Amino acid sequence: MEEFAALVDALVYTRSRNEKLRLLADYLTRTPDPDRGWALAALTDCLSFPAVKSSTIRNLMMERVDPVLWVLSRDFVGDTAETASLLWPDAKGAVAPPPSVTEAVEALGRMTRMSVMSELPKLLDRLDANGRYALIKLATGGMRLGVSARLAKTAFAQAFAVAVEDVEEYWHGLQPPFAPLFAWAAEGAPPPRTEDLPVFRPFMLAHPLDDVTVDLEDYVAEWKWDGIRVQLVHAGGETRLYSRTGDDVSGSFPEMAGALSFPAVLDGELLVRGSHQGGEAGGAASFNALQQRLGRKAVSAKMLAEYPAFVRLYDVLILEGEDLRDLPWTERRARLEALMPRLPRERFDLSPVVEADHFEHLAEIRSRTRDEAIEGLMLKRKDSPYVAGRKTGLWYKWKRDPLLVDCVLMYAQRGNGKRSSFYSDYTFGCWDGDPDAGAELLPVGKAYFGFTDEELKQLDRHVRNHTTNRFGPVRETDRSLVFEVAFDSVHASKRHKSGLAMRFPRISRIRWDKPAEEADRIEALRALVKD
């Protein structure tokens, strides 16, 4: 556990991607099994200990230190694990040596809601501050070390000189601590067998188009739909639905689990149909409608009826044992089109090709299209194979221009991690009528990015100097600062006071020059609502 804690501590203070890769690779090559497997699982968020929650840590601390000191310290530090690891009192009497990662994982796995309050302190007593921090992060999940699952897999590949695409492909057929994966990469054992398992294959991704102009003789255009990119896999008599990050989301969309009945790997966009869309097959509803179903462990019959899911297909990777990924896009598209009659129409349709005479014509089509279920365009080279990751020149994404609205800063809250000292999370609103006639501001969105580090310091200073009220960690400001907010779309929402919910809001510009009373009215946003 001490070496894992040292790794966690080093990752917290390392910003360089290459240095993070070096630290991870060094740890994986030096650490024996199964400790390194459990550590890798923790870093990629593959572990879950239901008995240990953030509230468990808070309750333990309230029993051991002055409650006021705990609350003030937590508010100042901004992170529960860091605060608890520093404030935890020294153990009385002799204690056992620090546990290994494996011992800690096994002990956490045995804990129940009844036993955790007595068993977890025994582990914490055996560790120093760094060890306690690592243990709490491991136990509660969400390490927040700037290490994505992809980065960890890349480090694994570098550590053992194997292809990261192979690591990705074998990964999803295995369980922590990934013994067959380490045996293959580190000891030369045969690759893990995945032929009869519904495993995830890495997605092919696109570069932003930016200022590139492409020749439509070489490229084809498709709509970029506003859902979530998914991979539907059927193998060994089982079907799974994976998100772009490789998370299994089959449980949230059970109707899709039975929709693919033959061996295949399909790539597409998960969408839901709205009851207002009409038509025999129905149209795609907004992302807001899809969001009603995301992350649900249990889906009611009412939800299944109101927001039925379907996949708009982009590509076919594997079909009945034949790997098609090396074929050019045109041949894969032909195979996909021939496959469509075998798929249930209520669960699948085909993403259409956008016909245009030339690039400028395509730009005109894009500029006049603002359907709520479309994010923009995809441009795919006709001879491109299906390769994992982003390969220059093969696929481009051309997102539509964002919508803009001027909003007034209403509330601010400090961020987490490196931003825990700054008021960096902002709630903003629009006027519900004429402010000169006493109209109120209604909150319409929240954002915590879109500004530079220097602008963050200016915003933090503004919040501190213009606070009019406090609600726990939240500060209310005097409503004198205007943000130009960029967003993709806006939808009706029963959960928000304004009745509106923005899609992907971010701060585009800080309008130091604009009086608050000249910010936009909420009617401008309501006019954009389509559902």
Buried (B, 14 or more C-beta within 10 A) or exposed (E): BBBBBBBBBBBBEBEEEEEBBBBBBBBBEEBEBBBBBBBBBBBBBBBEBEBBBBEBBBEBBEEBBEEEEBBEBBEEBBBBBBBBBEBBEEBEEEEEEBBBBBBBBEBBEEBEEEEBBEBBBEBBBBBEBBBBBBBBBBBBBEBBBBBBBBBBBBBBBBBBEBEBBBBBBBBBBBEBBBBBBBBBBBEEEEBBEBEEBBBBBBBBBBBEBEEEEBEBEEBBBBBBBBBBBBBBBBBEEEBBBBBEBBBBBBBBBBBBBEBBEEBBBBBBBBBBBBEEBEEEEBBBBBBBBBBEBBEEEEBEEEBBEBBBBBBBBBBBBBBEEEEBBEBBBEBBBEBBEEBEEEBEEBBBBBBEEBEBEEBEEBEEBBEEEBBBBBBBBBBBBBEBBBBBEBBEEBBBBBBBEBBEBBBBBBBBBBBBEBBBEBBBBBBBBBBBEEBEEEBEBBBBBBBBEBBEEEEBEEBBEBBEEBBEEEEEEBBBBBBEBBBBBBBBBBBBBEEBEBBBBBBBBBBBBBBEEBEBBEBBBBEBBBEBBBB
